[in-house]
Amino acid sequence: MARTPADVPSDEAPAVSAEPTSDARPAPDAYPALAAHPAPDAHPAPDAHPAPNGHVAVFEAHRPRLFGLAYRLLGSASEAEDAVQDTYLRWDAADRAAIRIPAAWLTKVVTNLCLNQLTSARVRRESYVGPWLPEPVLTDLGSGPLGPLETAEQRESVSMALLTLMERLTPSERAAFVLREAFAYSHREVAETLGVQEAHARQLHRRARQHLGEPEPRRRFPVDGAQRTRIVQRFFAAALDGDVAGLERLLAEDVVVWADGAGEVTAARRPVTGRDKVLRYLLGLGRRPEAALMVTSFVEVNGGLGMAFRVGEGGPLVAVMAPEVVEAQVVAVHTIVAPGKLAFAAAQLA
């Protein structure tokens, strides 16, 4: 049902400047700025005399950025699509003549919608069956629904590892972190978007970084893209062939496997930790009767190489597996088998 301006909280639609200040990008450190999208001033200026239905074109120009922001905040492609559509309904009903900078207005609205969603999601996830993982999104280098992913920092901003880690944060901390790190917003712009004082925005960002913690020393220097691709290809080849020696060489001693079945399909309800246990787990998957029916294909998932599993050629997507590689070894494997969480990726493959 379409919403009227009266449904929109008063702090969701300010006419604020979105021009970046001199501190628009944080100094390089453990979490470098993840500029996955243009800075706010890179968006086209609003048309002083928009054509009929021109507001639709204005919104569509911002849709990819809004989706990328919503996905990073929610970790769910389907919920991100809903948030973006809800933002459009509010944009369509708003007094657009009073909105000086659409980019800032739309960013504030979609962020607040995601904050509300995150608050309710935290309650739901307390009773979630098994590990919770983000919905996988298939990406292509330099394009795709999440924006440019040409650098290691850009890929890190949508990685399964970081999105899962951000579940530690409160909704406001997560919003401050994503706006600051992934979109290079200044603290002033973060404050305007969240409707808080600049000092509070700085505090939210600082707390977020503290809760995420410093990366392990080995994670500060990830392998380059080409080497990572070769390692992932060798990992899947060894796993599919049941090559025990090959897997032992590729798996880190403290490797962890997470499997998200949402309680709907069979999946490990606790993380599988340690090389020996993970080795037995992977070999056990290959011995299951349905393994013979699987057709596999390499896909780029959340900025890194992964594998899609289908039942038969062109059949339904039943799993997406995304390894994390550090220092030439697989340190984690994220496996999504929950049907609802595979719907977006399945549509991408169709």
TORKOL-4160 file (C-alpha; in steps of 0.2 Angstrom, whole numbers, padded with zeros to 4 digits, m for minus):
350
<pt num="1" X="0000" Y="0000" Z="0000"/>
<pt num="2" X="0007" Y="0017" Z="m0005"/>
<pt num="3" X="0012" Y="0028" Z="0010"/>
<pt num="4" X="0008" Y="0046" Z="0012"/>
<pt num="5" X="0021" Y="0060" Z="0018"/>
<pt num="6" X="0012" Y="0059" Z="0035"/>
<pt num="7" X="0018" Y="0041" Z="0037"/>
<pt num="8" X="0036" Y="0047" Z="0036"/>
<pt num="9" X="0045" Y="0052" Z="0052"/>
<pt num="10" X="0050" Y="0070" Z="0052"/>
<pt num="11" X="0069" Y="0066" Z="0053"/>
<pt num="12" X="0068" Y="0055" Z="0037"/>
<pt num="13" X="0067" Y="0069" Z="0024"/>
<pt num="14" X="0078" Y="0084" Z="0028"/>
<pt num="15" X="0084" Y="0096" Z="0014"/>
<pt num="16" X="0103" Y="0094" Z="0019"/>
<pt num="17" X="0118" Y="0097" Z="0009"/>
<pt num="18" X="0127" Y="0081" Z="0003"/>
<pt num="19" X="0143" Y="0090" Z="m0003"/>
<pt num="20" X="0158" Y="0081" Z="0005"/>
<pt num="21" X="0169" Y="0090" Z="0016"/>
<pt num="22" X="0188" Y="0089" Z="0017"/>
<pt num="23" X="0187" Y="0074" Z="0029"/>
<pt num="24" X="0176" Y="0064" Z="0017"/>
<pt num="25" X="0188" Y="0049" Z="0018"/>
<pt num="26" X="0195" Y="0042" Z="0034"/>
<pt num="27" X="0214" Y="0039" Z="0035"/>
<pt num="28" X="0220" Y="0022" Z="0030"/>
<pt num="29" X="0222" Y="0010" Z="0044"/>
<pt num="30" X="0215" Y="m0008" Z="0048"/>
<pt num="31" X="0199" Y="m0004" Z="0039"/>
<pt num="32" X="0203" Y="0007" Z="0024"/>
<pt num="33" X="0189" Y="0017" Z="0016"/>
<pt num="34" X="0179" Y="0005" Z="0005"/>
<pt num="35" X="0173" Y="0018" Z="m0008"/>
<pt num="36" X="0162" Y="0005" Z="m0017"/>
<pt num="37" X="0151" Y="0020" Z="m0024"/>
<pt num="38" X="0154" Y="0038" Z="m0029"/>
<pt num="39" X="0155" Y="0051" Z="m0015"/>
<pt num="40" X="0139" Y="0061" Z="m0013"/>
<pt num="41" X="0144" Y="0075" Z="m0024"/>
<pt num="42" X="0146" Y="0063" Z="m0039"/>
<pt num="43" X="0128" Y="0062" Z="m0042"/>
<pt num="44" X="0119" Y="0073" Z="m0055"/>
<pt num="45" X="0111" Y="0089" Z="m0049"/>
<pt num="46" X="0092" Y="0089" Z="m0048"/>
<pt num="47" X="0084" Y="0096" Z="m0064"/>
<pt num="48" X="0077" Y="0113" Z="m0060"/>
<pt num="49" X="0062" Y="0109" Z="m0072"/>
<pt num="50" X="0059" Y="0091" Z="m0072"/>
<pt num="51" X="0048" Y="0083" Z="m0086"/>
<pt num="52" X="0032" Y="0074" Z="m0081"/>
<pt num="53" X="0037" Y="0058" Z="m0072"/>
<pt num="54" X="0054" Y="0065" Z="m0071"/>
<pt num="55" X="0055" Y="0060" Z="m0053"/>
<pt num="56" X="0055" Y="0042" Z="m0058"/>
<pt num="57" X="0070" Y="0045" Z="m0069"/>
<pt num="58" X="0079" Y="0054" Z="m0054"/>
<pt num="59" X="0075" Y="0039" Z="m0043"/>
<pt num="60" X="0081" Y="0026" Z="m0055"/>
<pt num="61" X="0097" Y="0035" Z="m0057"/>
<pt num="62" X="0100" Y="0033" Z="m0038"/>
<pt num="63" X="0092" Y="0015" Z="m0037"/>
<pt num="64" X="0109" Y="0005" Z="m0038"/>
<pt num="65" X="0117" Y="0016" Z="m0025"/>
<pt num="66" X="0102" Y="0014" Z="m0013"/>
<pt num="67" X="0102" Y="m0005" Z="m0016"/>
<pt num="68" X="0120" Y="m0006" Z="m0012"/>
<pt num="69" X="0118" Y="0004" Z="0004"/>
<pt num="70" X="0103" Y="m0006" Z="0009"/>
<pt num="71" X="0111" Y="m0023" Z="0006"/>
<pt num="72" X="0126" Y="m0018" Z="0016"/>
<pt num="73" X="0115" Y="m0013" Z="0030"/>
<pt num="74" X="0104" Y="m0028" Z="0030"/>
<pt num="75" X="0114" Y="m0042" Z="0023"/>
<pt num="76" X="0098" Y="m0047" Z="0014"/>
<pt num="77" X="0095" Y="m0044" Z="m0005"/>
<pt num="78" X="0076" Y="m0047" Z="m0004"/>
<pt num="79" X="0075" Y="m0035" Z="0011"/>
<pt num="80" X="0086" Y="m0022" Z="0002"/>
<pt num="81" X="0074" Y="m0023" Z="m0013"/>
<pt num="82" X="0059" Y="m0020" Z="m0001"/>
<pt num="83" X="0068" Y="m0005" Z="0007"/>
<pt num="84" X="0072" Y="0003" Z="m0010"/>
<pt num="85" X="0054" Y="0000" Z="m0016"/>
<pt num="86" X="0047" Y="0008" Z="0000"/>
<pt num="87" X="0059" Y="0023" Z="m0002"/>
<pt num="88" X="0052" Y="0025" Z="m0019"/>
<pt num="89" X="0034" Y="0025" Z="m0013"/>
<pt num="90" X="0039" Y="0039" Z="m0001"/>
<pt num="91" X="0048" Y="0049" Z="m0014"/>
<pt num="92" X="0033" Y="0047" Z="m0026"/>
<pt num="93" X="0022" Y="0054" Z="m0012"/>
<pt num="94" X="0034" Y="0068" Z="m0006"/>
<pt num="95" X="0033" Y="0086" Z="m0009"/>
<pt num="96" X="0048" Y="0085" Z="m0021"/>
<pt num="97" X="0049" Y="0104" Z="m0024"/>
<pt num="98" X="0055" Y="0106" Z="m0006"/>
<pt num="99" X="0069" Y="0093" Z="m0008"/>
<pt num="100" X="0084" Y="0102" Z="m0013"/>
<pt num="101" X="0096" Y="0087" Z="m0015"/>
<pt num="102" X="0087" Y="0071" Z="m0019"/>
<pt num="103" X="0103" Y="0060" Z="m0016"/>
<pt num="104" X="0104" Y="0066" Z="0003"/>
<pt num="105" X="0085" Y="0064" Z="0005"/>
<pt num="106" X="0084" Y="0047" Z="m0003"/>
<pt num="107" X="0099" Y="0041" Z="0007"/>
<pt num="108" X="0092" Y="0047" Z="0023"/>
<pt num="109" X="0075" Y="0038" Z="0020"/>
<pt num="110" X="0082" Y="0021" Z="0015"/>
<pt num="111" X="0095" Y="0022" Z="0029"/>
<pt num="112" X="0081" Y="0025" Z="0042"/>
<pt num="113" X="0070" Y="0011" Z="0034"/>
<pt num="114" X="0085" Y="m0001" Z="0036"/>
<pt num="115" X="0088" Y="0004" Z="0054"/>
<pt num="116" X="0070" Y="0000" Z="0058"/>
<pt num="117" X="0072" Y="m0017" Z="0049"/>
<pt num="118" X="0088" Y="m0020" Z="0058"/>
<pt num="119" X="0080" Y="m0017" Z="0075"/>
<pt num="120" X="0066" Y="m0030" Z="0072"/>
<pt num="121" X="0079" Y="m0042" Z="0063"/>
<pt num="122" X="0090" Y="m0043" Z="0079"/>
<pt num="123" X="0075" Y="m0050" Z="0089"/>
<pt num="124" X="0071" Y="m0063" Z="0075"/>
<pt num="125" X="0089" Y="m0069" Z="0074"/>
<pt num="126" X="0089" Y="m0072" Z="0093"/>
<pt num="127" X="0078" Y="m0088" Z="0089"/>
<pt num="128" X="0086" Y="m0091" Z="0072"/>
<pt num="129" X="0090" Y="m0110" Z="0069"/>
<pt num="130" X="0109" Y="m0112" Z="0066"/>
<pt num="131" X="0121" Y="m0099" Z="0060"/>
<pt num="132" X="0114" Y="m0084" Z="0051"/>
<pt num="133" X="0123" Y="m0079" Z="0035"/>
<pt num="134" X="0120" Y="m0065" Z="0023"/>
<pt num="135" X="0110" Y="m0068" Z="0007"/>
<pt num="136" X="0123" Y="m0072" Z="m0007"/>
<pt num="137" X="0123" Y="m0059" Z="m0022"/>
<pt num="138" X="0131" Y="m0064" Z="m0038"/>
<pt num="139" X="0143" Y="m0050" Z="m0044"/>
<pt num="140" X="0154" Y="m0046" Z="m0059"/>
<pt num="141" X="0170" Y="m0037" Z="m0057"/>
<pt num="142" X="0167" Y="m0018" Z="m0062"/>
<pt num="143" X="0148" Y="m0021" Z="m0062"/>
<pt num="144" X="0134" Y="m0029" Z="m0054"/>
<pt num="145" X="0120" Y="m0025" Z="m0042"/>
<pt num="146" X="0132" Y="m0020" Z="m0028"/>
<pt num="147" X="0142" Y="m0007" Z="m0038"/>
<pt num="148" X="0160" Y="m0007" Z="m0044"/>
<pt num="149" X="0170" Y="m0021" Z="m0035"/>
<pt num="150" X="0187" Y="m0018" Z="m0044"/>
<pt num="151" X="0198" Y="m0016" Z="m0028"/>
<pt num="152" X="0201" Y="m0027" Z="m0013"/>
<pt num="153" X="0193" Y="m0014" Z="m0002"/>
<pt num="154" X="0178" Y="m0013" Z="m0013"/>
<pt num="155" X="0176" Y="m0032" Z="m0013"/>
<pt num="156" X="0179" Y="m0032" Z="0006"/>
<pt num="157" X="0164" Y="m0021" Z="0009"/>
<pt num="158" X="0152" Y="m0034" Z="0003"/>
<pt num="159" X="0161" Y="m0050" Z="0008"/>
<pt num="160" X="0152" Y="m0063" Z="0018"/>
<pt num="161" X="0166" Y="m0061" Z="0031"/>
<pt num="162" X="0163" Y="m0043" Z="0034"/>
<pt num="163" X="0144" Y="m0044" Z="0033"/>
<pt num="164" X="0143" Y="m0058" Z="0045"/>
<pt num="165" X="0155" Y="m0049" Z="0057"/>
<pt num="166" X="0144" Y="m0033" Z="0056"/>
<pt num="167" X="0130" Y="m0043" Z="0065"/>
<pt num="168" X="0140" Y="m0038" Z="0081"/>
<pt num="169" X="0135" Y="m0020" Z="0079"/>
<pt num="170" X="0120" Y="m0010" Z="0084"/>
<pt num="171" X="0109" Y="m0004" Z="0070"/>
<pt num="172" X="0116" Y="0014" Z="0072"/>
<pt num="173" X="0134" Y="0008" Z="0073"/>
<pt num="174" X="0132" Y="m0002" Z="0057"/>
<pt num="175" X="0124" Y="0013" Z="0048"/>
<pt num="176" X="0138" Y="0024" Z="0054"/>
<pt num="177" X="0151" Y="0011" Z="0049"/>
<pt num="178" X="0144" Y="0008" Z="0032"/>
<pt num="179" X="0141" Y="0026" Z="0027"/>
<pt num="180" X="0159" Y="0031" Z="0033"/>
<pt num="181" X="0169" Y="0016" Z="0026"/>
<pt num="182" X="0159" Y="0010" Z="0011"/>
<pt num="183" X="0152" Y="0026" Z="0005"/>
<pt num="184" X="0166" Y="0038" Z="0011"/>
<pt num="185" X="0154" Y="0050" Z="0020"/>
<pt num="186" X="0161" Y="0063" Z="0031"/>
<pt num="187" X="0156" Y="0062" Z="0050"/>
<pt num="188" X="0145" Y="0078" Z="0046"/>
<pt num="189" X="0136" Y="0069" Z="0032"/>
<pt num="190" X="0134" Y="0053" Z="0043"/>
<pt num="191" X="0127" Y="0064" Z="0057"/>
<pt num="192" X="0115" Y="0072" Z="0045"/>
<pt num="193" X="0109" Y="0055" Z="0038"/>
<pt num="194" X="0106" Y="0048" Z="0055"/>
<pt num="195" X="0099" Y="0064" Z="0063"/>
<pt num="196" X="0112" Y="0065" Z="0076"/>
<pt num="197" X="0125" Y="0077" Z="0082"/>
<pt num="198" X="0142" Y="0075" Z="0073"/>
<pt num="199" X="0151" Y="0071" Z="0089"/>
<pt num="200" X="0138" Y="0056" Z="0091"/>
<pt num="201" X="0141" Y="0051" Z="0073"/>
<pt num="202" X="0160" Y="0050" Z="0077"/>
<pt num="203" X="0157" Y="0040" Z="0093"/>
<pt num="204" X="0146" Y="0028" Z="0083"/>
<pt num="205" X="0159" Y="0025" Z="0070"/>
<pt num="206" X="0173" Y="0023" Z="0084"/>
<pt num="207" X="0162" Y="0010" Z="0093"/>
<pt num="208" X="0158" Y="0001" Z="0077"/>
<pt num="209" X="0177" Y="m0001" Z="0074"/>
<pt num="210" X="0180" Y="m0006" Z="0091"/>
<pt num="211" X="0167" Y="m0020" Z="0091"/>
<pt num="212" X="0173" Y="m0026" Z="0074"/>
<pt num="213" X="0190" Y="m0027" Z="0082"/>
<pt num="214" X="0207" Y="m0026" Z="0073"/>
<pt num="215" X="0210" Y="m0039" Z="0059"/>
<pt num="216" X="0221" Y="m0053" Z="0063"/>
<pt num="217" X="0239" Y="m0050" Z="0057"/>
<pt num="218" X="0237" Y="m0063" Z="0043"/>
<pt num="219" X="0221" Y="m0054" Z="0037"/>
<pt num="220" X="0229" Y="m0038" Z="0035"/>
<pt num="221" X="0238" Y="m0044" Z="0019"/>
<pt num="222" X="0226" Y="m0054" Z="0009"/>
<pt num="223" X="0232" Y="m0064" Z="m0006"/>
<pt num="224" X="0229" Y="m0055" Z="m0023"/>
<pt num="225" X="0214" Y="m0059" Z="m0034"/>
<pt num="226" X="0223" Y="m0071" Z="m0046"/>
<pt num="227" X="0231" Y="m0081" Z="m0032"/>
<pt num="228" X="0215" Y="m0082" Z="m0023"/>
<pt num="229" X="0206" Y="m0088" Z="m0038"/>
<pt num="230" X="0218" Y="m0102" Z="m0041"/>
<pt num="231" X="0217" Y="m0107" Z="m0022"/>
<pt num="232" X="0198" Y="m0108" Z="m0023"/>
<pt num="233" X="0198" Y="m0118" Z="m0039"/>
<pt num="234" X="0210" Y="m0130" Z="m0031"/>
<pt num="235" X="0199" Y="m0131" Z="m0016"/>
<pt num="236" X="0183" Y="m0135" Z="m0025"/>
<pt num="237" X="0193" Y="m0148" Z="m0036"/>
<pt num="238" X="0199" Y="m0157" Z="m0021"/>
<pt num="239" X="0183" Y="m0156" Z="m0012"/>
<pt num="240" X="0173" Y="m0163" Z="m0027"/>
<pt num="241" X="0186" Y="m0176" Z="m0031"/>
<pt num="242" X="0188" Y="m0182" Z="m0013"/>
<pt num="243" X="0206" Y="m0178" Z="m0013"/>
<pt num="244" X="0211" Y="m0179" Z="0006"/>
<pt num="245" X="0229" Y="m0174" Z="0003"/>
<pt num="246" X="0224" Y="m0159" Z="m0007"/>
<pt num="247" X="0211" Y="m0153" Z="0005"/>
<pt num="248" X="0224" Y="m0155" Z="0020"/>
<pt num="249" X="0236" Y="m0144" Z="0011"/>
<pt num="250" X="0223" Y="m0130" Z="0007"/>
<pt num="251" X="0214" Y="m0130" Z="0023"/>
<pt num="252" X="0220" Y="m0119" Z="0037"/>
<pt num="253" X="0222" Y="m0127" Z="0054"/>
<pt num="254" X="0209" Y="m0117" Z="0062"/>
<pt num="255" X="0197" Y="m0117" Z="0047"/>
<pt num="256" X="0178" Y="m0114" Z="0050"/>
<pt num="257" X="0163" Y="m0119" Z="0040"/>
<pt num="258" X="0147" Y="m0111" Z="0043"/>
<pt num="259" X="0131" Y="m0118" Z="0035"/>
<pt num="260" X="0114" Y="m0108" Z="0034"/>
<pt num="261" X="0099" Y="m0119" Z="0032"/>
<pt num="262" X="0087" Y="m0107" Z="0042"/>
<pt num="263" X="0080" Y="m0123" Z="0049"/>
<pt num="264" X="0072" Y="m0127" Z="0033"/>
<pt num="265" X="0084" Y="m0139" Z="0025"/>
<pt num="266" X="0098" Y="m0151" Z="0033"/>
<pt num="267" X="0113" Y="m0141" Z="0038"/>
<pt num="268" X="0126" Y="m0141" Z="0052"/>
<pt num="269" X="0118" Y="m0131" Z="0066"/>
<pt num="270" X="0134" Y="m0126" Z="0073"/>
<pt num="271" X="0150" Y="m0120" Z="0065"/>
<pt num="272" X="0162" Y="m0134" Z="0060"/>
<pt num="273" X="0179" Y="m0129" Z="0067"/>
<pt num="274" X="0197" Y="m0136" Z="0064"/>
<pt num="275" X="0205" Y="m0144" Z="0049"/>
<pt num="276" X="0201" Y="m0162" Z="0054"/>
<pt num="277" X="0183" Y="m0159" Z="0057"/>
<pt num="278" X="0181" Y="m0149" Z="0042"/>
<pt num="279" X="0189" Y="m0162" Z="0031"/>
<pt num="280" X="0177" Y="m0175" Z="0037"/>
<pt num="281" X="0163" Y="m0163" Z="0035"/>
<pt num="282" X="0167" Y="m0160" Z="0017"/>
<pt num="283" X="0171" Y="m0178" Z="0012"/>
<pt num="284" X="0154" Y="m0182" Z="0020"/>
<pt num="285" X="0145" Y="m0170" Z="0009"/>
<pt num="286" X="0152" Y="m0178" Z="m0006"/>
<pt num="287" X="0146" Y="m0196" Z="0000"/>
<pt num="288" X="0128" Y="m0190" Z="0002"/>
<pt num="289" X="0116" Y="m0198" Z="m0011"/>
<pt num="290" X="0111" Y="m0182" Z="m0019"/>
<pt num="291" X="0129" Y="m0177" Z="m0022"/>
<pt num="292" X="0128" Y="m0187" Z="m0038"/>
<pt num="293" X="0114" Y="m0176" Z="m0045"/>
<pt num="294" X="0123" Y="m0160" Z="m0042"/>
<pt num="295" X="0129" Y="m0149" Z="m0057"/>
<pt num="296" X="0142" Y="m0136" Z="m0051"/>
<pt num="297" X="0148" Y="m0120" Z="m0058"/>
<pt num="298" X="0160" Y="m0106" Z="m0053"/>
<pt num="299" X="0152" Y="m0090" Z="m0049"/>
<pt num="300" X="0158" Y="m0073" Z="m0042"/>
<pt num="301" X="0148" Y="m0071" Z="m0025"/>
<pt num="302" X="0149" Y="m0056" Z="m0015"/>
<pt num="303" X="0165" Y="m0050" Z="m0024"/>
<pt num="304" X="0174" Y="m0067" Z="m0023"/>
<pt num="305" X="0175" Y="m0083" Z="m0032"/>
<pt num="306" X="0163" Y="m0096" Z="m0026"/>
<pt num="307" X="0152" Y="m0111" Z="m0032"/>
<pt num="308" X="0134" Y="m0113" Z="m0036"/>
<pt num="309" X="0126" Y="m0130" Z="m0034"/>
<pt num="310" X="0111" Y="m0135" Z="m0044"/>
<pt num="311" X="0100" Y="m0151" Z="m0045"/>
<pt num="312" X="0103" Y="m0156" Z="m0063"/>
<pt num="313" X="0108" Y="m0145" Z="m0078"/>
<pt num="314" X="0098" Y="m0129" Z="m0077"/>
<pt num="315" X="0089" Y="m0136" Z="m0062"/>
<pt num="316" X="0085" Y="m0127" Z="m0046"/>
<pt num="317" X="0099" Y="m0118" Z="m0036"/>
<pt num="318" X="0101" Y="m0127" Z="m0019"/>
<pt num="319" X="0117" Y="m0121" Z="m0012"/>
<pt num="320" X="0130" Y="m0107" Z="m0014"/>
<pt num="321" X="0147" Y="m0110" Z="m0006"/>
<pt num="322" X="0160" Y="m0095" Z="m0003"/>
<pt num="323" X="0177" Y="m0099" Z="0004"/>
<pt num="324" X="0188" Y="m0085" Z="0012"/>
<pt num="325" X="0206" Y="m0086" Z="0008"/>
<pt num="326" X="0221" Y="m0079" Z="0018"/>
<pt num="327" X="0239" Y="m0083" Z="0016"/>
<pt num="328" X="0236" Y="m0096" Z="0002"/>
<pt num="329" X="0224" Y="m0106" Z="0013"/>
<pt num="330" X="0206" Y="m0107" Z="0015"/>
<pt num="331" X="0202" Y="m0100" Z="0033"/>
<pt num="332" X="0183" Y="m0101" Z="0032"/>
<pt num="333" X="0169" Y="m0107" Z="0021"/>
<pt num="334" X="0152" Y="m0099" Z="0020"/>
<pt num="335" X="0138" Y="m0111" Z="0014"/>
<pt num="336" X="0120" Y="m0105" Z="0011"/>
<pt num="337" X="0107" Y="m0118" Z="0008"/>
<pt num="338" X="0091" Y="m0110" Z="0015"/>
<pt num="339" X="0079" Y="m0109" Z="0000"/>
<pt num="340" X="0073" Y="m0091" Z="0004"/>
<pt num="341" X="0091" Y="m0085" Z="0005"/>
<pt num="342" X="0095" Y="m0092" Z="m0012"/>
<pt num="343" X="0080" Y="m0084" Z="m0021"/>
<pt num="344" X="0089" Y="m0068" Z="m0027"/>
<pt num="345" X="0105" Y="m0077" Z="m0033"/>
<pt num="346" X="0093" Y="m0090" Z="m0042"/>
<pt num="347" X="0085" Y="m0076" Z="m0051"/>
<pt num="348" X="0102" Y="m0069" Z="m0056"/>
<pt num="349" X="0106" Y="m0086" Z="m0064"/>
<pt num="350" X="0090" Y="m0088" Z="m0073"/>
